[in-house]
Structures are given as structure tokens and as C-alpha cells.
Amino acid sequence: MAVLLQIRDAHKSYGDQVLLDGAEVTINDGVKIGFIGRNGAGKSTLLRILLEDEELDSGELTRSNRLRVGYLRQHDPFLPGESALDFLIRDSKRPDWKCGEVAGLFELKGAYLEGPVAELSGGWQTRVKLAALLLHEPNLLLLDEPTNFLDLRTQILLEHFLRNFNQACLIVSHDRAFLSATCSQTLDLSRGKLTLFPGKIEEFLEYQAERREHDQRVNATIMVKQKQLKKFIDKNRAGANTASQARSKSKQLARLQLSEVATHEATAHIRAPVIEPRKGPAVRCRHLAIGYRGQGEPDHIVAREVNLEIEHGERAGIVGDNGQGKTTLLRTIVGSLEPLGGETRWGFGCDIGVYAQHVYTSLPEEKTVLEYLEYCAASATTQEILAQAGALLFRDAHVRKKIAVLSGGERARLCMAGILLGSYNILVLDEPGNHFDVETIEALANALLAYKGTVIFTSHDRHFMHRIATSVIEVRDGAAKNYGGGYDAYLYAVNKEIDQGERVRESQKNKHAAPRDRIGKKDHRAPERDQRKMRKESSNLERKIAKIDEEKSELNRQLLQTTDPEEALRLHNDVTRLQAELSDAEKRWFDIQEELSEAEPSA
């Protein structure tokens, strides 16, 4: 497996903040890696170093001569009045038919492809940028938080693209579901060190938790042993007959201190408002029309005839594609937007806390972080306030910062901390996880699960939505209604729609293929003997997949336990080899199932 990039003994600091401290990692061809770490750990800095936009303070960065990097740009590279197709042709220098073919992978067609790209939503513009990346044929993709602000459908399209992309990827994301679906390895940046784990993020987090427990047990054992040795030394160092033993014990004590394991990083513990649970309807919407008042023009109605009822204690997740009206619905029911028709009624005694962009961009700029949190806190002690602030990354001198100097992300986190310190029995949260790392999102999810009030929220993070939502409200095609199934059912339906669209594209491609490409292909089902042959191969593949999966699990178990670097490298290589075999077998199995499905008689 060819090496694309290698970092050795890398050091990088900004003032007193150490981001890289002897960090090392090797990125090989064809490997998809999920890159995680706490906010502020240095992930984006490392990406800039890999792109050669920044330099290491010291250390070595080696790039292969055949490396072709594709980077998902956060800024808009479009010209005024330019269409998506014009941009793709200009950016890639490829013919229009090729640009149109690649754009089709991301459902870019018609007005989305040929209309002004500046008029597209952020999610659709991201699709255009991804199509541009693919046209450059990179062998390493660097993606920095690619799912931020993307709706579910675009996320799934991006997943499908990455699964079929047979080159290397390094993906920074806090979205566990996305990383799990796209990446076979996990890179962690912590305390200036890089750790490449040969498994998916869930396996890595389990491994990390096991290692943490192991380190804590080791520390506890060492502390007990240290205490015993110190007691023996103090008692026997002055004795003529025991002084030599005391010196020997002192040497043992020194060795124990040298082998002491450093404690792990602090874990966020987020406190939710402590309230009494209530029963009955929390909010009712009747014949509600949502949208925006026209300034001298007709009103822009996003959805009409919205009839919803949310009970106290529910955690209602609002879903739908970008631009369909999720945020508009939230803003209307909390009263920050005037309804265009109908009404919203809250139950008696509802105390509503709102986390949304229009709220956290208007915080009192003259207050410090601590002053604002003390103002928001209902009954929390100073210790609890500081703990909540620390959980949301306001520690030490940061609590004395003026709100006026905070970044957008810092204001968002401060707003969340203030809401959670209050006494609200209704929480309305618009994309609460966008500015948080994996650990903080998990801590927030745990807090909301323990919360006795009502939660109405939007989120593009599927892991978070799956954990939290007890009901699902879909906003789509000018309407908003309770979705019949749960979030898993909604996910299944969206995946099915996308799969059907991809099958249509594939059939269109085959339909327009050159005649010689279709010679020998039949429109009707394959002969029975061919079907039997495929079913036999399918059964063999199922057994092979099960066997490889067992071997892989066993090797991963050994990898977790070994402390020998050479043994760890050998196990890592074996796991990588088995993963490649498993991917090939699973792809062939899916191909066979598709062929068998198409070969079934129509009646």
C-alpha cells in the first residue's frame, strides 16, 4: 500500500498553546480516515499544514510525488451570475457532458445545474463543490466538517459518493453516524499526539474507554504501591540493618513514578434544567401558515395548514431538506416570526428557552461570560455555573472575556450554557450540535435524555437525532406534519428515495450506452442456471463475509490488548488486509443481489 503523506516528530504551537507535540502519522493510498479531537485541539491547523498553507515549527512532512489533494473549500469560489455548469467547466477544464455526468451524482440537474449558482442554498452549493472535487480526480480528499449545515438528503448523497470513491480521504467531523458510514479508520488528536486506530469511530471510542479504565486501574495500583513503599522507606531508612533495603525500595519508588500513566482529559458533564415533569399538550398549532411578510410584495408562504400537537415530555425532532422551512417553523412557534395565518397556543405555565442563531447573535456584548451565566442561572451555585461553563469550553481566563470579543461559535456555546442553567420546562433548539465536538455532543445528548421537560429541536446529526427524538415532524413540500414512523423509518424512506434515484440514473446510462456495449444483454430475466449459479455464489460469499468478520473482530481484540509496537503493527496490517477483503466480498454480494432482483419476473 503506497504512502501518500507522512508526518514525523511534528511540533506546532501558538504562543502557550501546544497543538502538535511530536505527532506522527502515515496516510496510505485508498484508506478513509475519520479525524476527531476536542474543539481547539488543532485539527483544522493540521489540515492547513497538509495543504502547505501553514508550516510546522519543527518536524518533517513528506508528500508522495503522485499525491493529488482535493480540498472542500469553505469559501464560495463562484463568479457573479455563473451557473453551476459554467463553474464546473471553468474549474475543471473538462467538457460539459463530463461535468453534467458528475453533477448528476449529486442530483444537480435542470435549474440547479444551469441556473445562477449564487441563488442555491448552502447545501446545494456544497454539492457543486463536491462535484468540482471529483472532476479533478484527487487521490486524497481533505474534508473539514463537510456535514455542517447539510440536510439529511445531501449527507446521504455525500456518503454514497465517499463509499464509491476508491481513493484516500481524511475527514474532520463531529458526526459519528457520518464517520461510521464512510471511514474504516480513526485518527485522534489529543494532547498534541496523533493516534491512528485501525477501526471505525465506535470501535475507537470503546477502545478509548477501555484504555481509560485500564489507566485508572494502573494509576490506582501505583498509588497504593507508592504509599506502601514510602511507609517502608520512612520506617527503615535510619536503621543500620534495614537502610540498604530502604535504598532498594527508593529505587523501586522512582521506577513507579516514571511509569505513572497521565490522567485522561476532562470529560464534559452538562447539566440540564431541573424541573418538575408536566402532562398534557405543551403546544398546539392550528391551520398555521409560516413564512415571511412581503415588503410591498406578496407574502412568501413556506408551509400552510400546519396542524401539530406536541405533548409535555416529548422530544420532537423536526426534519426535512434545507430550505423546506424547519427553522421558519421553530421561529414561528416561539413567536420570533409572525404567523401568516392560523395560530400557535402554548399550554399554561410553559417557560421556553430558545437556542437559535437569531438569539445567540444578539447577546449583551457589555457583559463577561461569567456575568451573563450568573444572570441566566436560576438556582445554580457558582461552582455549578463554572462547571457548566467549563463543559462548554469556557475555562480559566475565558470566563472573564467580554461577549463583544467572542467568535460566533463561542457565542453559540455561551447561549447554550445560559439556557441549560435556567429553569425552562420547554427547550427549543435549532442545530444545537453545530459548534460542539463529539464528546460535548454526547454529553448534551445525555443531559437532554435526563431532562424532564419538552424538547423541540432540529439537527443534521443522525446519531444525536436517533438518541434524542421520541417523535418526528417532517417539513416538506409546503406542509408540516407528524411523521408516521420514528427517525429510523424516516431515514429508511430517504435512503430508499436516493437509491431509487441512483438506479434511475444507472438505467439511463445503460439506455444511452453504445450499441456494442449492450450486445448480449437481455431485457428479460437470466436463464435459471445463471440464477442458480449466482445464488450459490451469494451463499458462499455470506459464509466468507461471516468468517472474515469473526477474524477481524478477534484481531481487533488482540490489538486492544497488545503493548508491543511490532505486534500492534502486524495486527494493524492484518486488520487492514481483512477489511479490504471484506469490502470486496460485500460489494460483490450486493451486486449479485441487484442482478437477482432485476432478473425476477415482473409478474
Residue pairs with C-beta under 8 A, 6 or more apart in sequence:
1 28
1 29
1 30
1 31
1 576
2 28
2 29
2 64
2 66
3 26
3 27
3 28
3 29
3 62
3 64
4 27
4 28
4 29
4 63
4 64
4 66
4 67
4 139
4 140
4 168
5 26
5 27
5 50
5 61
5 62
5 63
5 64
5 67
5 140
6 25
6 26
6 27
6 60
6 61
6 62
7 23
7 24
7 25
7 26
7 49
7 59
7 60
7 61
7 62
7 194
8 24
8 59
8 60
8 62
9 22
9 23
9 24
9 58
9 59
9 60
10 20
10 22
10 23
10 24
10 49
10 56
10 58
10 59
10 60
10 61
11 20
11 21
11 22
11 23
11 56
11 57
11 58
11 59
12 18
12 19
12 20
12 42
12 45
12 46
12 49
12 54
12 56
12 57
13 19
13 20
13 57
17 40
18 192
19 41
19 42
19 45
19 46
19 192
20 42
20 45
20 46
20 56
20 59
20 192
20 194
21 191
21 192
21 193
22 59
22 192
22 193
23 46
23 59
23 189
23 192
23 193
23 194
24 194
25 187
25 194
25 196
26 196
27 33
27 140
27 168
27 170
28 168
29 139
29 167
29 168
30 166
30 167
30 168
31 168
31 169
31 184
31 185
31 576
32 162
32 168
32 169
32 171
32 182
32 183
32 184
32 185
33 168
33 169
33 170
33 171
33 183
33 184
33 185
33 186
33 187
33 196
34 171
34 173
34 179
34 182
34 183
34 185
34 186
34 187
34 200
34 201
35 43
35 46
35 170
35 171
35 172
35 173
35 187
35 189
36 43
36 172
36 173
36 174
36 179
36 186
36 187
36 188
36 189
36 201
36 204
36 437
36 438
37 43
37 188
37 189
37 190
37 437
38 190
38 265
38 437
38 439
39 393
39 409
39 435
39 436
39 437
39 440
40 393
41 189
41 190
42 189
42 192
43 144
43 172
43 189
44 144
44 172
45 54
46 189
47 71
47 142
47 144
47 170
47 172
48 54
49 55
49 56
49 61
50 61
50 69
50 142
50 170
51 69
51 71
51 142
52 61
66 139
67 139
67 140
68 136
68 137
68 138
68 139
68 140
69 138
69 140
69 141
69 142
70 133
70 134
70 136
70 138
70 140
70 141
70 142
71 133
71 141
71 142
72 126
72 129
72 130
72 133
72 141
72 142
72 143
72 144
72 146
73 129
74 144
76 118
76 125
77 87
77 91
77 129
77 132
78 87
78 117
78 118
78 125
78 128
79 86
79 87
79 90
80 118
81 116
81 118
82 90
82 116
82 117
82 118
83 113
83 114
83 115
83 116
83 117
84 103
84 108
84 112
84 113
84 114
84 115
84 117
84 120
84 128
84 131
85 96
85 99
85 100
85 103
85 113
85 114
86 117
87 117
87 128
87 132
88 94
88 99
88 102
88 103
88 128
88 131
88 132
88 135
89 95
89 96
89 99
91 132
91 135
92 99
92 132
92 135
92 136
94 135
98 135
99 131
99 135
100 109
100 113
102 131
102 134
102 135
103 109
103 113
103 128
103 131
104 505
105 131
105 134
105 157
105 161
105 505
106 127
106 128
106 130
106 131
106 154
106 157
106 161
107 127
107 157
107 501
108 124
108 127
108 128
108 131
112 120
112 124
117 125
117 128
120 128
121 322
121 323
122 149
122 150
122 322
123 149
123 150
123 151
123 154
123 321
123 322
123 323
124 154
124 322
126 146
126 150
126 154
127 154
127 157
130 158
130 161
133 141
134 161
134 165
138 167
139 167
139 168
140 167
140 168
140 169
140 170
141 162
141 165
141 167
141 168
141 169
141 170
141 171
142 169
142 170
143 169
143 170
143 171
143 172
143 173
144 172
145 172
145 173
145 174
146 158
146 171
146 173
147 155
147 158
147 173
147 175
147 178
147 460
147 461
148 434
148 460
149 322
149 431
149 434
149 460
150 158
150 322
150 460
151 320
151 321
151 322
151 460
152 319
152 321
152 460
152 462
152 491
152 494
153 321
153 494
153 497
153 498
154 321
154 322
155 175
155 178
155 460
155 462
156 494
156 495
156 498
157 498
158 178
159 178
159 181
159 182
160 498
160 502
162 169
162 171
162 182
163 181
163 182
169 182
169 183
170 187
171 178
171 179
171 182
171 183
173 179
174 433
174 436
174 437
174 438
174 441
174 461
175 460
175 461
175 462
175 463
176 201
176 202
176 438
176 461
176 463
177 461
177 462
177 463
177 466
178 462
179 186
179 200
179 201
180 200
180 201
180 202
183 200
183 201
184 199
184 200
184 579
184 583
185 196
185 197
185 198
185 199
185 200
186 196
186 197
186 199
186 200
186 201
186 203
186 204
187 194
187 195
187 196
187 197
188 194
188 195
188 197
188 204
188 208
190 265
191 262
191 265
197 203
197 204
197 207
198 556
198 559
198 571
198 572
198 575
198 576
198 579
199 207
199 556
199 575
201 438
203 556
205 438
207 560
210 560
211 560
212 264
215 261
215 262
215 263
215 264
218 261
219 260
219 261
219 263
222 256
222 259
222 260
222 261
225 256
226 253
226 256
226 257
229 249
229 250
229 252
229 253
229 256
230 253
232 245
232 246
232 249
233 246
233 249
233 250
233 253
236 242
236 243
236 245
236 246
236 249
237 243
237 246
237 247
239 246
266 390
267 439
267 443
268 390
268 391
268 392
268 439
268 440
268 443
269 387
269 391
269 443
270 388
270 391
270 392
270 420
270 440
270 443
270 444
270 446
270 447
271 380
271 384
271 387
271 388
271 391
271 420
271 421
271 447
272 420
272 447
272 448
272 450
272 451
273 353
273 378
273 419
273 420
273 421
273 422
273 423
273 424
273 425
273 427
273 451
273 453
274 423
274 452
275 423
275 424
275 425
275 451
275 452
275 453
276 425
276 452
277 312
277 313
277 452
277 453
278 312
278 313
278 347
278 349
278 425
278 453
279 311
279 312
279 313
280 311
280 312
280 347
281 309
281 310
281 311
281 312
281 347
282 310
282 311
282 312
282 314
282 346
282 347
282 350
282 426
282 454
283 308
283 309
283 310
283 333
283 344
283 345
283 346
283 347
283 350
283 426
283 456
284 308
284 309
284 344
284 345
285 306
285 307
285 308
285 309
285 333
285 342
285 343
285 344
286 307
286 342
286 343
286 345
287 305
287 306
287 307
287 341
287 342
287 343
288 304
288 305
288 306
288 307
288 308
288 332
288 339
288 341
288 342
288 343
288 344
289 301
289 303
289 304
289 305
289 306
289 339
289 340
289 341
289 342
290 301
290 302
290 303
290 304
290 306
290 325
290 328
290 329
290 332
290 337
290 339
290 340
290 480
291 299
291 300
291 301
291 302
291 303
291 325
291 328
291 340
292 299
292 300
292 302
292 328
292 337
293 299
293 338
293 340
294 300
299 340
301 340
301 478
302 324
302 325
302 328
302 329
302 478
303 324
303 325
303 328
303 329
303 475
303 478
303 479
303 480
304 340
304 341
304 478
304 479
305 342
305 479
306 329
306 342
306 479
306 480
306 481
307 481
308 473
308 480
308 481
308 482
310 316
310 454
310 456
310 471
311 454
312 347
312 425
312 453
312 454
313 452
313 453
313 454
314 454
314 455
314 470
314 471
315 448
315 454
315 455
315 457
315 468
315 469
315 470
315 471
316 454
316 455
316 456
316 457
316 469
316 470
316 471
316 472
316 473
317 457
317 458
317 459
317 465
317 468
317 469
317 471
317 472
317 473
317 487
318 326
318 329
318 330
318 456
318 457
318 458
318 472
318 473
318 474
318 475
318 480
319 326
319 458
319 465
319 472
319 473
319 474
319 475
319 483
319 487
319 490
320 326
320 474
320 475
320 476
321 476
324 475
324 476
324 477
325 475
325 480
326 430
326 458
326 475
327 356
327 430
327 458
328 337
329 473
329 475
329 480
330 356
330 428
330 430
330 456
330 458
331 337
331 356
331 358
332 338
332 339
332 344
333 344
333 428
333 456
334 352
334 354
334 428
335 344
336 354
336 356
336 358
346 352
346 426
349 425
350 425
350 426
351 423
351 424
351 425
351 426
352 424
352 426
352 427
352 428
353 419
353 422
353 424
353 426
353 427
353 428
354 419
354 428
355 412
355 415
355 416
355 419
355 427
355 428
355 429
355 430
355 432
356 428
356 429
356 430
357 412
357 430
359 415
360 411
360 412
360 414
360 415
360 416
361 408
361 411
363 372
363 403
363 411
363 414
363 415
364 372
364 403
365 402
365 403
365 404
366 402
366 403
366 404
367 375
367 402
367 403
368 399
368 400
368 401
368 402
368 403
369 389
369 394
369 398
369 399
369 400
369 401
369 403
369 406
369 414
370 385
370 386
370 389
370 399
370 400
372 403
372 414
372 418
373 385
373 388
373 389
373 399
373 414
373 417
373 418
373 421
374 382
374 385
375 418
376 417
376 418
376 419
376 421
376 422
377 384
377 385
377 421
377 422
378 421
378 422
378 423
379 423
380 388
380 421
384 421
385 421
386 399
388 417
388 420
388 421
389 395
389 398
389 399
389 417
391 417
391 440
391 443
392 413
392 414
392 416
392 417
392 436
392 440
393 410
393 413
393 440
394 401
394 410
394 413
394 414
394 417
403 411
403 414
406 414
408 435
409 435
412 434
412 435
413 435
413 436
416 432
416 444
419 427
420 447
424 453
425 452
425 453
425 454
426 453
426 454
426 455
426 456
427 448
427 451
427 453
427 454
427 455
427 456
427 457
428 456
428 457
429 455
429 456
429 457
429 458
429 459
430 457
430 458
431 458
431 459
431 460
432 444
432 457
432 459
433 441
433 444
433 459
433 461
433 464
436 444
441 461
441 463
441 464
444 464
445 464
445 467
445 468
448 455
448 468
449 467
449 468
455 468
457 468
457 469
459 465
459 468
462 487
462 491
465 487
466 487
466 488
469 486
469 487
471 482
471 483
471 486
472 482
472 483
472 485
472 486
472 487
472 490
473 480
473 481
473 482
473 483
474 480
474 481
474 482
474 483
474 490
483 489
483 490
485 493
510 518
525 531
525 598
525 599
525 600
525 601
526 534
526 595
526 599
530 599
531 596
531 599
534 592
534 595
534 596
535 596
537 588
537 592
538 589
538 592
538 593
538 596
541 585
541 588
541 589
541 592
542 589
544 585
545 582
545 585
545 586
545 589
548 578
548 581
548 582
548 585
549 582
551 578
552 575
552 578
552 579
552 582
555 571
555 574
555 575
555 578
556 575
558 571
559 568
559 571
559 572
559 575
562 568
562 571
